[in-house]
């Protein structure tokens, strides 16, 4: 599960990309390159409807594959969701979406793979002194939630695609100041397991300092991760 999958450098008409050699180990956050709309199928810019001619040339957005004029597709940005080595040309709409994702790929994904220390509530109720510490992290291939610590054997790795719901709760009574009151304090993960697809639950509580701040940041990051996965699934259905 944690073994690194070899990667390779490939070249497409969109640019150079570094990808895993086996798609089985591809991160669920990665998007495939879109099919480019053929030039012959577009006589006008997708965004501003400007007519293409000798001076107004066609440009393909590397993220959506649609055709735009230079003014509507003149931004070059890093596109980690498609594993490009260098910044690539994207349309104005895709530039906005990509910029919003940058924080997740630049910062929050590292928070998830580094992991955080939680209190494991085996009774799925409020935290108490009877629960123990457990480290939860995202595997290096981004496909599993894995657990470390004294109670790790009691919680099997959870594949992200098996997660049905995330229940996040705030606990202002345990906050020491106004800043912490804005942080989340616990997350309940409901997922299916085994051939019978039986429903399982694990509840992680952020607990006291010094672990609380990082645990809350981890919970915020996993929420953003599942938002990206949900949006991707919605796009795939469309």
C-alpha contacts under 8 A as a table, 3 or more apart, distances in Angstrom:
res1	aa1	res2	aa2	distance
1	X	139	X	7.51
1	X	141	X	7.95
2	X	139	X	6.16
2	X	140	X	6.12
2	X	141	X	7.05
4	X	140	X	7.49
4	X	141	X	7.36
5	X	20	X	6.28
5	X	21	X	7.11
5	X	22	X	7.34
5	X	25	X	6.69
6	X	20	X	5.86
6	X	21	X	5.86
6	X	22	X	7.97
7	X	18	X	6.47
7	X	19	X	5.32
7	X	20	X	4.13
7	X	21	X	5.25
8	X	18	X	5.57
8	X	19	X	5.56
8	X	20	X	6.19
8	X	21	X	6.11
9	X	16	X	6.88
9	X	17	X	5.73
9	X	18	X	4.60
9	X	19	X	6.57
10	X	16	X	5.80
10	X	17	X	5.38
10	X	18	X	6.39
10	X	19	X	7.49
11	X	14	X	7.78
11	X	15	X	5.79
11	X	16	X	4.56
11	X	17	X	6.32
12	X	15	X	5.37
12	X	16	X	6.45
12	X	17	X	7.91
14	X	62	X	5.98
14	X	88	X	7.43
15	X	84	X	6.74
15	X	85	X	7.73
15	X	86	X	7.62
15	X	88	X	7.28
16	X	84	X	5.72
16	X	85	X	5.66
16	X	86	X	7.24
17	X	82	X	7.46
17	X	83	X	5.20
17	X	84	X	4.26
17	X	85	X	5.40
18	X	83	X	5.63
18	X	84	X	6.61
18	X	85	X	6.75
19	X	26	X	7.88
19	X	83	X	6.52
20	X	23	X	6.45
20	X	25	X	6.95
20	X	26	X	6.22
22	X	25	X	5.90
22	X	26	X	7.11
23	X	26	X	4.93
25	X	141	X	6.45
25	X	143	X	7.86
26	X	30	X	7.18
26	X	141	X	6.88
27	X	30	X	5.57
27	X	141	X	5.58
27	X	142	X	5.29
27	X	143	X	6.23
28	X	142	X	6.77
28	X	143	X	6.47
28	X	229	X	7.30
29	X	81	X	6.50
29	X	142	X	7.81
29	X	225	X	7.89
29	X	228	X	7.09
29	X	229	X	6.63
30	X	80	X	7.72
30	X	81	X	4.56
30	X	82	X	5.74
30	X	83	X	7.43
31	X	81	X	5.48
31	X	82	X	5.24
32	X	82	X	6.16
33	X	62	X	7.39
33	X	63	X	6.86
33	X	82	X	6.54
34	X	62	X	7.33
34	X	63	X	6.52
34	X	64	X	5.88
34	X	65	X	5.42
35	X	65	X	5.81
36	X	60	X	6.93
36	X	64	X	7.92
36	X	65	X	4.33
36	X	66	X	6.39
37	X	41	X	6.91
37	X	42	X	7.74
37	X	60	X	7.95
37	X	65	X	6.03
37	X	66	X	5.72
37	X	67	X	6.82
38	X	41	X	5.54
38	X	42	X	7.28
39	X	42	X	5.64
39	X	43	X	7.79
39	X	58	X	7.52
39	X	67	X	7.67
40	X	43	X	7.28
42	X	45	X	7.44
42	X	67	X	7.01
43	X	51	X	6.03
43	X	52	X	5.76
44	X	49	X	5.00
44	X	50	X	5.30
44	X	51	X	4.39
44	X	52	X	5.61
44	X	68	X	7.64
45	X	48	X	5.69
45	X	49	X	4.42
45	X	50	X	5.15
45	X	51	X	6.51
45	X	52	X	7.17
45	X	58	X	7.69
45	X	67	X	6.20
45	X	68	X	4.42
45	X	69	X	5.41
46	X	49	X	5.82
46	X	66	X	7.02
46	X	67	X	6.05
46	X	68	X	5.45
47	X	68	X	6.58
47	X	72	X	6.63
48	X	72	X	7.40
50	X	56	X	7.91
50	X	69	X	7.12
51	X	56	X	7.22
52	X	55	X	7.59
52	X	56	X	4.97
52	X	57	X	5.71
52	X	58	X	6.66
52	X	69	X	7.45
53	X	56	X	5.06
53	X	57	X	6.26
54	X	57	X	6.51
56	X	69	X	6.36
56	X	70	X	7.33
57	X	69	X	6.03
57	X	70	X	6.87
58	X	67	X	6.13
58	X	68	X	5.80
58	X	69	X	5.40
58	X	70	X	7.15
59	X	67	X	5.47
59	X	68	X	5.22
59	X	69	X	5.91
59	X	70	X	6.39
59	X	73	X	6.69
60	X	65	X	5.63
60	X	66	X	5.62
60	X	67	X	4.63
60	X	68	X	6.30
60	X	73	X	7.64
60	X	89	X	7.70
60	X	90	X	7.55
61	X	64	X	5.69
61	X	65	X	4.99
61	X	66	X	5.74
61	X	67	X	6.53
61	X	68	X	7.38
61	X	73	X	6.64
61	X	89	X	5.91
61	X	90	X	4.35
61	X	91	X	5.35
62	X	65	X	5.58
62	X	88	X	6.67
62	X	89	X	6.00
62	X	90	X	5.55
63	X	90	X	6.23
63	X	94	X	6.66
64	X	94	X	7.33
68	X	71	X	7.95
68	X	72	X	5.88
68	X	73	X	5.88
68	X	91	X	7.22
69	X	72	X	5.51
69	X	73	X	6.24
70	X	73	X	5.17
70	X	74	X	5.47
71	X	74	X	5.67
72	X	91	X	5.78
72	X	92	X	5.90
73	X	89	X	6.68
73	X	90	X	5.57
73	X	91	X	4.03
73	X	92	X	6.03
74	X	89	X	6.48
74	X	90	X	6.98
74	X	91	X	6.89
74	X	92	X	7.81
75	X	88	X	7.91
75	X	89	X	5.57
75	X	90	X	5.72
75	X	91	X	6.74
75	X	92	X	7.05
75	X	95	X	7.00
76	X	87	X	5.37
76	X	88	X	4.81
76	X	89	X	4.38
76	X	90	X	6.12
77	X	87	X	4.51
77	X	88	X	5.55
77	X	89	X	6.75
77	X	90	X	7.23
77	X	95	X	7.10
77	X	98	X	7.84
78	X	84	X	7.14
78	X	85	X	7.90
78	X	86	X	6.30
78	X	87	X	4.16
78	X	88	X	6.41
79	X	82	X	5.79
79	X	83	X	6.48
79	X	84	X	5.85
79	X	87	X	6.60
79	X	88	X	7.09
79	X	98	X	6.87
80	X	83	X	4.66
80	X	84	X	6.12
80	X	105	X	7.10
84	X	87	X	7.09
84	X	88	X	7.60
90	X	94	X	5.99
90	X	95	X	5.93
91	X	94	X	5.35
91	X	95	X	6.06
92	X	95	X	5.05
92	X	96	X	6.52
93	X	96	X	5.36
93	X	97	X	6.60
94	X	97	X	5.06
94	X	98	X	5.98
95	X	98	X	5.11
95	X	99	X	6.07
96	X	99	X	5.25
96	X	100	X	6.40
97	X	100	X	5.25
97	X	101	X	6.49
98	X	101	X	5.09
98	X	102	X	6.29
99	X	102	X	5.13
99	X	103	X	7.76
100	X	103	X	6.68
101	X	104	X	5.37
101	X	105	X	6.54
102	X	105	X	5.28
102	X	106	X	5.76
103	X	106	X	5.13
103	X	107	X	5.48
103	X	108	X	6.50
104	X	107	X	5.54
104	X	108	X	4.53
104	X	109	X	5.69
104	X	221	X	7.33
104	X	224	X	7.32
104	X	225	X	7.67
105	X	108	X	6.25
105	X	109	X	5.35
105	X	110	X	7.65
106	X	109	X	6.80
106	X	110	X	7.26
107	X	110	X	5.47
107	X	111	X	6.54
108	X	111	X	4.90
108	X	112	X	6.32
108	X	218	X	7.69
108	X	221	X	5.24
109	X	112	X	5.11
109	X	113	X	6.33
109	X	221	X	7.15
110	X	113	X	5.23
110	X	114	X	5.97
111	X	114	X	5.27
111	X	115	X	6.20
111	X	116	X	7.95
111	X	217	X	7.50
111	X	218	X	6.04
111	X	221	X	7.16
112	X	115	X	5.21
112	X	116	X	7.76
112	X	137	X	5.53
112	X	138	X	5.25
112	X	218	X	5.90
112	X	221	X	6.66
112	X	222	X	6.94
113	X	137	X	5.26
113	X	138	X	4.52
113	X	139	X	6.01
113	X	140	X	6.23
113	X	142	X	7.71
114	X	137	X	6.19
114	X	138	X	7.53
115	X	135	X	6.40
115	X	136	X	5.37
115	X	137	X	3.86
115	X	138	X	6.76
115	X	218	X	7.14
116	X	135	X	5.46
116	X	136	X	5.74
116	X	137	X	6.57
116	X	211	X	7.41
116	X	214	X	6.09
116	X	215	X	5.19
116	X	218	X	6.46
117	X	133	X	6.47
117	X	134	X	5.61
117	X	135	X	4.39
117	X	136	X	6.56
117	X	206	X	7.39
117	X	211	X	6.00
117	X	214	X	7.81
117	X	215	X	6.18
118	X	133	X	5.49
118	X	134	X	5.26
118	X	135	X	6.05
118	X	136	X	7.28
118	X	204	X	5.70
118	X	205	X	5.42
118	X	206	X	5.08
118	X	207	X	6.39
118	X	211	X	7.33
118	X	215	X	6.50
119	X	127	X	7.48
119	X	131	X	6.09
119	X	132	X	5.38
119	X	133	X	4.59
119	X	134	X	6.03
119	X	204	X	5.69
119	X	205	X	4.94
119	X	206	X	6.32
119	X	207	X	5.95
120	X	131	X	5.70
120	X	132	X	5.74
120	X	133	X	6.19
120	X	134	X	6.20
120	X	202	X	7.64
120	X	203	X	6.17
120	X	204	X	4.99
120	X	205	X	6.44
121	X	124	X	5.51
121	X	125	X	6.73
121	X	126	X	7.40
121	X	127	X	6.14
121	X	128	X	7.92
121	X	131	X	5.64
121	X	132	X	7.80
121	X	202	X	7.39
121	X	203	X	5.47
121	X	204	X	6.20
121	X	205	X	7.11
122	X	125	X	7.93
122	X	131	X	7.16
122	X	202	X	7.03
122	X	203	X	7.03
124	X	201	X	7.90
124	X	202	X	7.16
124	X	203	X	5.88
127	X	131	X	7.07
127	X	205	X	6.78
127	X	207	X	7.86
128	X	131	X	6.06
129	X	132	X	7.81
132	X	150	X	7.96
132	X	151	X	7.39
133	X	149	X	7.10
133	X	150	X	7.59
133	X	151	X	7.71
134	X	147	X	6.80
134	X	148	X	6.02
134	X	149	X	5.14
134	X	150	X	7.00
134	X	151	X	6.48
134	X	152	X	6.85
135	X	147	X	5.53
135	X	148	X	4.98
135	X	149	X	6.13
136	X	145	X	6.74
136	X	146	X	5.82
136	X	147	X	4.67
136	X	148	X	6.56
137	X	145	X	5.71
137	X	146	X	5.54
137	X	147	X	6.52
138	X	142	X	5.74
138	X	143	X	7.30
138	X	144	X	5.82
138	X	145	X	4.70
138	X	146	X	6.17
139	X	142	X	5.04
139	X	143	X	6.26
139	X	144	X	5.33
139	X	145	X	6.14
139	X	146	X	6.37
140	X	143	X	7.82
141	X	144	X	7.73
143	X	159	X	5.86
143	X	160	X	5.80
143	X	161	X	7.97
144	X	157	X	6.25
144	X	158	X	5.33
144	X	159	X	4.33
144	X	160	X	5.55
145	X	157	X	5.56
145	X	158	X	5.00
145	X	159	X	6.36
145	X	160	X	6.94
146	X	156	X	7.38
146	X	157	X	4.67
146	X	158	X	6.65
147	X	152	X	5.26
147	X	155	X	7.00
147	X	156	X	7.55
147	X	157	X	6.70
148	X	151	X	7.42
148	X	152	X	4.93
149	X	152	X	5.16
150	X	153	X	7.57
151	X	154	X	5.53
151	X	155	X	7.31
152	X	155	X	5.52
152	X	156	X	7.50
153	X	156	X	6.78
155	X	202	X	7.78
158	X	162	X	6.93
158	X	163	X	7.46
158	X	191	X	7.50
159	X	162	X	5.34
159	X	163	X	7.03
160	X	163	X	5.45
161	X	164	X	7.99
162	X	191	X	5.34
162	X	192	X	5.43
162	X	193	X	7.30
163	X	166	X	7.70
163	X	189	X	6.95
163	X	190	X	5.90
163	X	191	X	4.11
163	X	192	X	6.63
164	X	189	X	7.81
164	X	190	X	5.58
164	X	191	X	5.13
164	X	192	X	7.31
165	X	189	X	6.19
165	X	190	X	5.28
165	X	191	X	7.10
166	X	187	X	6.67
166	X	188	X	5.74
166	X	189	X	4.92
166	X	190	X	6.45
166	X	223	X	7.81
167	X	187	X	5.43
167	X	188	X	4.82
167	X	189	X	6.51
168	X	184	X	6.93
168	X	185	X	7.69
168	X	186	X	5.81
168	X	187	X	4.44
168	X	188	X	6.43
169	X	184	X	6.06
169	X	185	X	6.12
169	X	186	X	5.35
169	X	187	X	6.34
170	X	181	X	7.76
170	X	182	X	7.93
170	X	183	X	6.90
170	X	184	X	4.62
170	X	185	X	5.21
170	X	186	X	6.84
171	X	174	X	5.84
171	X	175	X	7.11
171	X	181	X	7.22
171	X	184	X	6.83
171	X	185	X	5.60
171	X	186	X	7.89
172	X	175	X	5.18
172	X	180	X	7.60
172	X	181	X	4.79
172	X	182	X	7.72
173	X	181	X	7.96
175	X	178	X	7.35
175	X	180	X	5.19
175	X	181	X	5.30
176	X	180	X	6.55
176	X	181	X	7.72
177	X	180	X	5.57
177	X	181	X	6.52
178	X	181	X	5.08
178	X	182	X	6.93
179	X	182	X	5.66
179	X	183	X	7.25
180	X	183	X	5.12
180	X	213	X	7.94
181	X	184	X	7.78
183	X	216	X	6.00
184	X	206	X	7.96
184	X	216	X	5.56
184	X	219	X	7.15
184	X	220	X	7.56
185	X	205	X	5.79
185	X	206	X	5.04
185	X	207	X	7.35
185	X	212	X	7.76
185	X	215	X	7.95
185	X	216	X	6.22
186	X	203	X	7.06
186	X	204	X	5.52
186	X	205	X	4.16
186	X	206	X	5.79
186	X	216	X	8.00
186	X	219	X	7.78
187	X	203	X	5.69
187	X	204	X	5.37
187	X	205	X	6.53
187	X	219	X	7.02
188	X	201	X	6.81
188	X	202	X	5.70
188	X	203	X	4.19
188	X	204	X	6.36
189	X	201	X	5.57
189	X	202	X	5.34
189	X	203	X	6.26
190	X	199	X	6.92
190	X	200	X	5.77
190	X	201	X	4.58
190	X	202	X	6.80
191	X	199	X	5.70
191	X	200	X	5.35
191	X	201	X	6.39
192	X	197	X	4.89
192	X	198	X	5.24
192	X	199	X	4.52
192	X	200	X	5.87
193	X	196	X	7.15
193	X	197	X	4.84
193	X	198	X	5.34
193	X	199	X	6.47
193	X	200	X	6.83
194	X	197	X	5.21
194	X	198	X	6.68
195	X	198	X	7.92
206	X	211	X	6.85
206	X	212	X	4.93
206	X	213	X	7.89
206	X	215	X	5.17
206	X	216	X	6.26
207	X	211	X	6.77
207	X	212	X	5.59
208	X	211	X	6.15
208	X	212	X	5.41
209	X	212	X	4.89
209	X	213	X	7.07
210	X	213	X	7.07
211	X	214	X	5.80
211	X	215	X	6.05
212	X	215	X	5.07
212	X	216	X	6.02
213	X	216	X	5.27
213	X	217	X	6.28
214	X	217	X	4.98
214	X	218	X	6.11
215	X	218	X	4.98
215	X	219	X	6.27
216	X	219	X	5.07
216	X	220	X	6.25
217	X	220	X	5.09
217	X	221	X	6.19
218	X	221	X	5.01
218	X	222	X	6.20
219	X	222	X	5.20
219	X	223	X	6.26
220	X	223	X	5.26
220	X	224	X	6.51
221	X	224	X	5.12
221	X	225	X	6.21
222	X	225	X	4.82
222	X	226	X	6.27
223	X	226	X	5.33
223	X	227	X	6.23
224	X	227	X	4.95
224	X	228	X	6.37
225	X	228	X	5.29
225	X	229	X	6.40
226	X	229	X	4.83
226	X	230	X	5.94
227	X	230	X	5.11
227	X	231	X	6.17
228	X	231	X	5.16
228	X	232	X	6.15
229	X	232	X	5.07
229	X	233	X	6.22
230	X	233	X	5.15
230	X	234	X	6.22
231	X	234	X	5.05
231	X	235	X	6.20
232	X	235	X	5.06
232	X	236	X	6.16
233	X	236	X	5.00
233	X	237	X	6.27
234	X	237	X	5.19
234	X	238	X	6.36
235	X	238	X	5.08
